[in-house]
């Protein structure tokens, strides 16, 4: 549930892959490691427990020019409909999963809704919605990072040529 006076964001891409392939980008550690984090960031750990009630642990490492620091978070899954929808709460943590304070204007748990919809030509429309930001700046920074993540994900699925 969104608090009164909070800000949400929603963005997406049309991926050159059927929903089954796009789905794997969210549930397979080696796939998540390819796209999670803004441009230049890497993912040294994606320990996924993708099931309702499960919690995944992810580490996003900043590039050297941004200090090379590790940023940890968990994704706790509320609802999963294979190939169609994932609902999870993202929380900022330490490597041992203990909570840490989120950046200013960001809620302690950021609700996410991911939807995958089949499109013509074996493509998938992906939409990601995040809820509960408390400042325009926090929302804008999160959107910018998410846009870069989704650009990296889209690049995983090169356009198919007619054969």
N, C-alpha and C positions, 0 to 999 in steps of 0.2 A: 504494500500500500504506500502511496506517495503522501508525504506530509504536505499540509497546506502551505503554500508559499515556496515550494521547492521547484527546481527546474529539471526538466528531462531533456534527453537528446535522442535522436533516432537517425540512423544513416544506413546505407547498404550498398550492395553491388550486385550486378548480374554476373554470375560466374560461368565460365565456359566448361561446365561439368554438370552431370546429373546430380540430383539430391543425394544419392548414395555416396558419391565421391566427395561432395561438399560436406556431408555429415562427418566423414572420416577426418576432415580438417579440424573438427571440434573434439573428437574422441580418441585420437591416436597421438601419443606423446611426440613421436617424431614429426608428425604433421603440425601440431600446435607449436612446436619449437621453431618451425620455419616462418611463422607469421606473427607470433605474439610479440608485442613491443613495437615502439616507434622505429622508424628507419635508423639503422646503425646499431640497434640494441640486439642482443643475442639471448637465447634461452638455454642456460646450462642444465636446467632441471624442469621437467614437466612430469610430475608424479600424479597421474590422473586416476580418479576413482569416480567414473562417470556412471552414476546410478542415483535414483532419488534418495536423498539423505546422505549421499557420499560427498566427500570433500577432496578436491584436488589441490596440490601445492605446486606453485609455479615460481620460478626465479627468473627475473628479467635483469640482464646485466647491461649497464650503460656503457657506451663506447669510451675509450680512454680519454677523448677530449672532453667528456662530461664526468670524468673522475673514475670510471670503471666500477662504480658501486653496484651492488646487488640490491634489487628491489623485489621483495617477496610478497605474494598474496595467495589467498585461498579462494577457490570457487566452490561454494556449497550448493548442491543441486536441489531445487524445490520440485521440479517437474521435468520429465523427459518424455517426449513422443518421438521415437526414432524416425529419422529422415525428415522431420517436420519442425520440431520446436524443442528448445532447451531453455529452462528458467533457472538461474542461479544467482546467488549473492556473492559479490566480490568483496573480500575484506583484506586490508593491509596487515601484514604479519611480519614476524621475524622468521628466520630459517626453521626454528623449532615450532612454528605455527602459533606462537603466542602473539596476541594482538599488539599492534603499534598504532599510534595516532595517525589518522589519514591526513593528507594535505589539507590546508585551510579550505573551507567551503565544500569539502567532500564528506558525505555521510560515512559512519563507521562500516556500514554494509551497503554496497551499491547494488540494487536489484538490476539484473540484466534479463532481457528476453531476446532470444535468437530465434528467428523463423527462417525456414527454408521452403520455398515454393517452386515447384517445377515450372519451367518455361519451355517454349517451343525450341526445337533444335537440340534437345538434350542439355539445356542450360538450367541454372537455378538462380532465383532471386533470393538474395540473402538480406535480411534486415536485422539490425541490432539496435535495441532500445535500452537506455540506461536511465535510471530514475533517482531523484532525491538530491540533486546538487543544490547547494545553498547560496552560491554566488554565480554571477555571470562569468567571472574569470575562471572558476573551477570547471564550470560546464564547458567553456570554450577550450580550455587546455585538455580536458578529457576527450572532447570531440576531435581535436587535432590529432591526439595520439591514436584514437580509434580509427580515424581516416587513414593514417599511415599503416596501421595493422591490416586493415582491409585491403589496402593497395598491395601489401606483401602477399596476402592470401590470394587475391585475384591473379597475381603473377604466377602462382603455383599451377594455374589452369590455363595454359596458353590456348589461344583461339584455335579451334579445329577448322581445317580447310575441308571443303566439300571434296569427296573422293569419288 
